[in-house]
């Protein structure tokens, strides 16, 4: 995967598994990552300067819409 440094990326399921691994890889590539998960930010990402976490239930469409609006505005 090649990501332009500073690219802004939104990832759901960032708390574990594939979502967490995706966030870690994107951060390693230089992206600014906005992660969302029902759980708090994972310790491995919580203090990263280019990681922004939102605790969010993706079944709540209004909350997801607000999150995406925030990512776009960032």
C-alpha positions in Angstrom: 0.0 0.0 0.0 1.3 3.4 -0.9 -0.2 6.4 0.9 0.6 10.0 0.3 2.1 11.4 3.5 -0.5 13.6 5.2 -3.4 11.8 3.5 -6.5 11.8 5.7 -8.1 8.3 6.1 -11.1 7.1 8.0 -11.1 3.6 9.4 -13.9 1.8 11.2 -13.2 -1.1 13.6 -10.0 0.6 14.6 -10.0 -1.0 18.1 -8.8 -4.5 17.1 -8.1 -7.0 14.3 -8.0 -5.8 10.7 -9.1 -2.3 11.5 -6.3 -1.8 14.1 -3.7 -3.4 11.7 -4.9 -1.0 8.9 -4.5 2.0 11.2 -1.0 1.0 12.2 0.0 0.5 8.6 -1.5 3.8 7.4 0.2 5.6 10.2 3.5 4.0 9.3 2.9 5.2 5.7 2.5 8.8 7.0 -1.3 9.2 6.9 -3.5 11.1 9.3 -5.9 8.4 10.6 -9.4 9.0 12.0 -10.4 5.8 13.7 -13.8 4.8 15.0 -14.8 1.9 17.2 -17.3 1.1 20.0 -14.2 0.6 22.3 -11.9 3.3 23.5 -8.7 4.0 21.4 -6.3 1.0 21.6 -3.2 1.8 23.7 -0.9 1.3 20.7 -2.7 4.2 18.9 -4.0 6.4 21.7 -0.9 8.6 21.9 0.1 8.7 18.2 0.2 12.3 17.0 -1.6 11.5 13.7 -4.3 9.3 15.2 -7.8 10.7 16.1 -10.2 8.4 17.8 -14.0 8.5 18.0 -15.9 6.1 20.2 -18.8 5.2 17.9 -21.4 2.6 17.1 -21.5 2.2 13.4 -25.1 1.0 13.5 -26.0 4.6 14.5 -26.2 6.2 11.1 -26.6 9.8 12.5 -23.4 9.3 14.5 -21.5 7.9 11.6 -22.7 10.9 9.4 -21.5 13.3 12.1 -18.2 11.5 12.4 -17.6 11.6 8.6 -18.5 15.3 8.5 -15.9 15.9 11.2 -13.2 13.9 9.3 -13.9 15.9 6.2 -13.8 19.2 8.1 -10.4 18.3 9.7 
